[in-house]
Amino acid sequence: MTTLKEVKTYLNYINGKWTPASTNDVYSSINPANKHDIVGRVQVSSKEDLYVAVASAKDAKNLWKNLPGSTRGDYLFKVANVLEKRIDEIAETMTKEMGKTFPEAKGETARGIAILRYYAGEGMRKVGDVIPATDSEALMFTTRAPLGVVGVITPWNFPVAIPIWKIAPALIYGNTVVLKPAQETSVTALKVIECFAEAELPAGVINIVTGAGSVIGQGLIDHPDINGITFTGSDQVGKRVGQGAFARGAKYQLEMGGKNPVIVANDADLNLAVEATISGGIRSTGQKCTATSRVIVQSDIYDTFKEKLIQKVKEIKIGDGLQNDTWMGPCASESQLNTVLSYIEKGKEEGATLLVGGKKYDEKGLEDGFFVEPTVFENVSNEMAIFQEEIFGPVLALVKVDTIEEALEVANDSKFGLSASIFTTKVGHMLSFIKDMDAGLVRINAESAGVELQAPFGGMKQSSSHSREQGQAAIEFFTSIKTVFVKN
């Protein structure tokens, strides 16, 4: 058992210095695989601490935006190199703090390195176009201006990749940043910022302030010197972020989750569909915004698919993510475990049939962790909570349909529209899915949870604010177009 005295206390990073919070209060981040293991202590900061960070970012913004894009890119390359040297350490911290398996954590950290290098290259790409002017003696063109100071609010499920895919484009396009990470994974986020500090970015360009969302998150929303806010999290909180930013004229970007379907057509490769459904829905304990949660299967192959799926689900090895043979780790927190268990009970109460799983997993040696069994329901109807609401856990809801047209209708019966996938060999089904599926990311013969860093990412309906993250599309949020007219 780890005692409080043996655990490192991590400070905020403000204006190029590691800084204790004014409150002298700390939060203990615990290992969800063993609640007695304290990963680290982080600052429970006040609004006053946040204001110092925002002022620091504001003071640094002119120096930073006036550097050549290539110079800003050089800094990002340095950060990537530092992160690469520390990949195992940071991945292990992520596993201890969030619960995902070490291979997944290492893969996510590697992705963060790739994102940094991708955006480092953006510093040498064009930022505007020449436009013909009606005056033959004039020159007209566009350029781009950074927003200024950007507030970044990130969730606990991807504590390396999501902060980096927001911070890297913000910086390369000339903004300065104040990061508010999720409390549950603040130690991992702070270790990422240590890499920025080691790369010696100018003071004030990157800042991190840890603490409660009601204090630090709300403070970013309300602060008049925060020019833009990029947020990933629940739709309830995201709506408050958007409303607050809109009220004072700040730009905002929201990614707010999904209730992602997979359609399995009667001509599909069933083994491939089963593997992808399990990977997309249960890997990372279902704690992905793009995770598969609704499995819509044509009736004439339904029973075969169900049998194969249940067999594979029963084979899943649950355990501590640092163990080599673990396939699925714990829920990220006791709160999240209780949320998942409550949805499982709702499913049973509303009349769905529980096929496998459905309970807290507390085998010998895992009693002190937040483990839940992978769970599959059938006889799920559209009005049920497990069909409509985001669970963020390893829970799959099977729905039987007769036709692809019906499958698309069922798949679109959701307030969310983030990602979706279909398994089919028929080009006609593929084309119908691409055209009619209301989701920002559609994948064919691949799991719903795949996201490529060089491609635009975002959802439709209530999954997002209709902007896009990642790839070159990120420039649209982090800058404003400036039209220039020059006449001698």
Residue pairs with C-beta under 8 A, 6 or more apart in sequence:
1 36
1 37
2 36
2 37
2 38
3 38
4 28
4 38
4 41
7 28
7 38
7 39
7 40
7 41
8 40
8 41
9 26
9 40
9 41
9 42
10 40
10 41
10 42
10 43
10 186
10 187
10 190
10 210
11 18
11 19
11 20
11 21
11 43
12 18
12 19
12 20
12 21
12 43
12 45
12 49
12 53
12 207
12 208
12 209
12 210
13 19
13 190
13 193
13 194
13 196
13 197
13 206
13 207
13 208
14 49
14 52
14 53
14 56
14 207
14 208
14 209
15 52
15 53
15 56
15 59
15 60
15 203
15 204
15 207
16 197
16 201
16 202
16 203
16 204
17 203
18 197
19 49
19 52
20 43
21 43
21 44
21 45
21 46
21 49
21 210
21 211
22 45
22 46
22 48
22 49
23 43
23 44
23 45
23 46
23 49
25 43
25 44
26 41
26 42
26 43
26 44
27 41
27 42
27 43
27 44
27 183
27 186
27 210
27 211
28 38
28 40
28 41
29 38
29 39
29 40
29 41
29 42
29 97
29 183
29 184
29 185
29 186
29 187
30 36
30 37
30 38
30 39
31 37
31 38
31 39
31 96
31 97
31 99
31 369
32 97
32 98
32 99
32 329
32 330
32 331
32 332
32 333
32 334
32 369
32 370
33 96
33 99
33 319
33 320
33 321
33 322
33 329
33 330
33 366
33 369
33 370
33 371
34 320
34 368
34 369
35 334
35 368
35 369
35 370
36 368
37 96
39 93
39 96
39 97
39 187
40 97
40 186
40 187
40 190
42 183
42 186
42 187
42 190
42 210
43 49
43 209
43 210
43 211
44 210
44 211
44 212
45 209
45 210
45 211
45 215
45 216
46 211
46 215
47 215
47 216
47 219
49 209
49 211
50 178
50 209
50 211
50 215
50 216
50 219
50 220
50 223
51 219
51 223
53 178
53 207
53 208
53 209
54 149
54 178
54 220
54 223
54 225
54 226
55 225
56 203
56 204
56 207
57 149
57 176
57 177
57 178
57 204
57 205
57 207
57 225
58 148
58 149
58 176
58 204
58 225
59 204
60 176
60 202
60 203
60 204
60 205
61 146
61 148
61 149
61 175
61 176
63 202
64 72
64 171
64 174
64 175
64 176
64 202
64 205
65 145
65 146
65 174
65 175
67 174
68 123
69 122
69 123
69 124
69 125
69 127
69 172
69 174
70 123
70 124
71 123
72 123
72 171
72 172
72 174
73 119
73 120
73 121
73 122
73 123
73 124
73 172
74 120
74 123
75 171
75 199
75 200
75 201
76 116
76 117
76 119
76 120
76 123
76 168
76 171
76 172
77 116
77 117
77 120
78 199
78 200
79 116
79 195
79 196
79 198
79 199
79 201
80 113
80 116
80 117
80 120
81 199
82 195
82 198
82 199
83 90
83 109
83 112
83 113
83 116
83 192
83 195
84 113
86 191
86 195
87 106
87 109
87 110
87 113
88 106
89 191
90 109
90 160
90 188
90 191
90 192
91 102
91 105
91 106
91 108
91 109
92 102
92 105
92 322
93 187
93 188
93 191
94 100
94 105
94 108
94 109
94 159
94 160
94 185
94 188
95 101
95 102
95 105
95 321
95 322
95 329
96 322
97 159
97 184
97 185
97 187
97 188
98 105
98 156
98 157
98 159
98 184
98 185
98 188
98 332
99 285
99 321
99 329
99 330
99 331
99 332
99 370
100 108
100 284
100 285
100 287
100 321
100 329
101 321
101 326
101 327
101 328
101 329
102 321
102 322
104 283
104 284
104 321
105 160
105 321
108 158
108 160
108 161
109 160
111 160
111 161
111 453
112 160
112 161
112 164
112 165
112 192
114 453
115 161
115 164
115 165
115 168
115 453
115 470
116 164
116 168
118 168
118 453
118 454
119 168
119 169
119 171
119 172
119 474
120 168
120 172
122 169
122 172
122 173
122 472
122 475
123 172
125 472
127 143
127 144
127 475
127 479
128 141
128 142
128 143
128 144
128 481
129 141
129 142
130 139
130 140
130 141
131 140
131 141
131 142
131 483
132 140
133 139
133 140
133 485
135 487
137 487
137 488
138 485
138 486
138 487
139 484
139 485
139 486
139 487
140 483
140 484
140 485
140 486
141 483
141 484
142 481
142 482
142 483
142 484
143 481
143 482
143 484
144 173
144 475
144 479
144 480
144 481
144 482
145 174
145 479
145 480
145 482
146 173
146 174
146 175
146 478
146 479
147 175
147 227
147 228
147 251
147 478
147 479
147 480
148 175
148 176
148 225
148 227
148 228
149 175
149 176
149 177
149 178
149 225
149 226
149 227
149 228
150 170
150 175
150 176
150 177
150 178
150 226
150 227
150 228
150 229
150 230
150 478
151 177
151 178
151 180
151 220
151 221
151 223
151 226
151 228
151 229
151 230
152 163
152 166
152 167
152 170
152 177
152 178
152 179
152 180
152 229
152 230
153 180
153 213
153 217
153 220
153 229
153 230
153 231
153 232
153 233
153 241
154 162
154 163
154 166
154 179
154 180
154 181
154 182
154 189
154 232
154 233
155 162
155 182
155 232
155 233
156 182
156 183
156 184
156 185
156 332
156 333
157 284
157 287
157 288
157 289
157 332
157 392
158 288
159 181
159 182
159 185
159 188
159 189
159 192
160 188
160 189
160 192
162 232
163 179
163 181
163 189
163 192
164 192
165 453
165 469
165 470
166 230
166 232
166 469
167 177
167 179
167 196
167 206
169 470
169 474
169 475
169 477
169 478
170 177
170 230
170 478
171 177
171 201
171 205
171 206
173 474
173 475
173 478
173 479
174 479
175 227
175 228
175 478
176 204
176 205
176 206
176 207
177 205
177 206
177 207
178 207
178 208
178 209
178 220
178 226
179 189
179 193
179 206
179 207
179 208
179 209
180 208
180 209
180 210
180 211
180 213
180 216
180 217
180 220
181 188
181 189
181 190
181 208
181 210
182 189
183 210
183 211
183 212
183 213
184 332
184 333
185 332
186 210
189 208
189 210
190 208
190 210
193 206
193 208
196 206
197 206
209 216
210 216
213 237
217 237
217 241
218 244
220 226
220 229
221 229
221 240
221 241
221 244
221 245
222 244
222 248
224 248
226 250
227 250
227 251
228 250
228 251
228 252
228 253
228 477
228 478
229 241
229 245
229 250
229 251
229 252
229 253
230 252
230 253
230 469
230 477
231 237
231 238
231 241
231 252
231 253
231 254
231 255
232 254
232 255
232 256
232 289
233 255
233 256
233 257
234 256
234 257
234 390
235 256
235 257
235 390
235 415
235 416
235 462
235 463
238 254
238 255
238 256
238 465
239 254
239 256
241 252
241 254
242 252
242 254
242 465
245 251
245 252
246 252
251 477
252 465
253 465
253 467
253 469
253 477
254 464
254 465
254 467
255 289
255 418
255 457
255 458
255 459
255 463
255 464
255 469
256 289
256 459
256 462
256 463
256 464
257 289
257 390
257 392
257 416
257 418
257 463
258 289
258 290
258 291
258 390
258 416
258 417
258 418
258 419
258 439
258 459
258 463
259 293
259 294
259 387
259 388
259 389
259 390
259 414
259 415
259 416
260 280
260 290
260 291
260 292
260 293
260 294
260 416
260 418
260 419
260 420
260 421
260 439
260 448
260 449
261 292
261 293
261 294
261 295
261 296
261 410
261 411
261 414
261 420
261 421
261 448
262 273
262 276
262 277
262 280
262 281
262 292
262 294
262 295
262 296
262 420
262 421
262 422
262 423
262 447
262 448
263 296
263 297
263 404
263 407
263 408
263 411
263 420
263 421
263 422
263 423
263 424
263 433
264 270
264 273
264 277
264 295
264 296
264 297
264 298
264 301
264 305
264 422
264 423
265 298
265 404
265 407
265 422
265 423
265 424
265 425
265 426
265 429
266 298
266 300
266 301
267 424
267 425
267 426
267 429
268 301
268 423
268 424
268 425
268 445
269 423
269 425
269 445
270 301
270 304
270 305
270 308
271 308
272 423
272 445
273 305
273 423
274 305
274 308
274 309
274 312
275 312
276 292
276 421
276 423
276 445
276 446
276 447
277 292
277 295
277 309
277 396
277 447
278 309
278 312
278 313
278 316
279 447
279 449
280 290
280 291
280 292
280 421
280 447
280 448
280 449
280 450
281 291
281 292
281 293
281 295
281 394
281 395
281 396
281 449
282 313
282 316
282 328
282 374
282 394
282 396
283 327
283 328
283 449
284 291
285 328
285 329
285 330
285 331
285 332
285 372
285 393
285 394
286 293
286 340
286 391
286 392
286 393
286 394
286 395
287 331
287 332
287 336
287 392
287 393
288 449
289 418
289 463
290 418
290 419
290 441
290 448
290 449
290 450
290 451
291 392
291 448
291 449
292 396
292 421
292 447
292 448
292 449
293 390
293 391
293 395
293 396
293 397
294 380
294 387
294 396
294 397
294 399
294 410
294 411
294 414
295 309
295 396
295 397
295 398
295 399
296 399
296 401
296 407
296 410
296 411
297 305
297 306
297 398
297 399
297 400
297 401
298 400
298 401
298 402
298 403
298 404
298 407
299 400
299 401
299 402
302 398
302 400
306 355
306 378
306 398
309 376
309 396
309 398
310 355
310 356
310 376
313 356
313 357
313 374
313 376
314 356
316 327
316 328
316 374
317 325
317 326
317 327
317 328
318 326
318 327
318 328
318 329
318 361
318 363
318 366
318 371
318 373
318 374
319 325
319 326
319 328
319 329
319 366
319 371
320 326
320 329
320 330
320 366
320 369
321 329
321 330
328 374
328 394
329 371
330 337
330 369
330 370
330 371
330 372
331 337
331 340
331 370
331 371
331 372
331 393
332 370
333 370
334 370
336 370
336 392
336 393
337 360
337 370
337 371
337 372
339 391
339 392
339 393
340 372
340 391
340 392
340 393
340 394
340 395
341 359
341 360
341 372
343 385
343 386
343 389
343 391
343 393
343 395
344 354
344 357
344 358
344 359
344 375
344 386
344 395
346 384
346 385
346 386
347 354
347 377
347 380
347 384
347 385
347 386
347 395
347 397
348 354
348 358
350 384
350 385
350 386
351 379
351 381
351 384
352 377
352 378
352 379
352 380
352 381
352 384
352 386
352 397
353 377
353 378
353 379
354 375
354 376
354 377
355 376
355 377
355 378
355 398
356 373
356 374
356 375
356 376
357 372
357 373
357 374
357 375
357 376
357 394
357 395
358 373
358 375
359 372
359 373
360 371
360 372
360 373
361 371
361 372
361 373
362 369
362 371
372 393
372 394
373 394
374 394
374 396
375 393
375 394
375 395
375 396
376 395
376 396
376 398
377 386
377 395
377 396
377 397
377 398
378 397
378 398
378 400
380 386
380 387
380 397
380 398
380 399
381 387
382 388
382 410
382 413
384 397
386 395
386 397
387 397
387 399
388 414
388 415
390 416
399 410
401 407
401 410
404 424
404 429
404 432
404 433
405 432
408 432
408 433
408 436
408 437
411 420
411 437
412 436
412 437
412 438
414 461
415 461
415 462
416 459
416 461
416 462
416 463
417 438
417 439
417 440
417 459
417 460
417 461
417 462
417 463
418 439
418 440
418 441
418 458
418 459
418 460
418 463
418 464
419 439
419 440
419 441
419 442
419 443
419 448
419 449
419 459
420 433
420 437
420 439
420 441
420 442
420 443
420 448
421 442
421 443
421 444
421 445
421 446
421 447
421 448
422 429
422 430
422 433
422 437
422 442
422 443
422 444
422 445
423 444
423 445
424 430
424 433
424 444
424 445
430 444
433 442
433 444
434 442
434 444
438 460
438 461
439 459
439 460
439 463
440 457
440 458
440 459
440 460
440 463
440 464
440 468
441 448
441 451
441 457
441 459
443 450
451 457
451 470
452 470
452 471
453 470
453 471
454 470
454 471
455 470
455 471
456 468
456 469
456 470
456 471
456 473
457 468
457 469
457 470
457 471
458 464
458 466
458 467
458 468
458 469
460 466
467 476
467 477
468 474
468 476
468 477
469 477
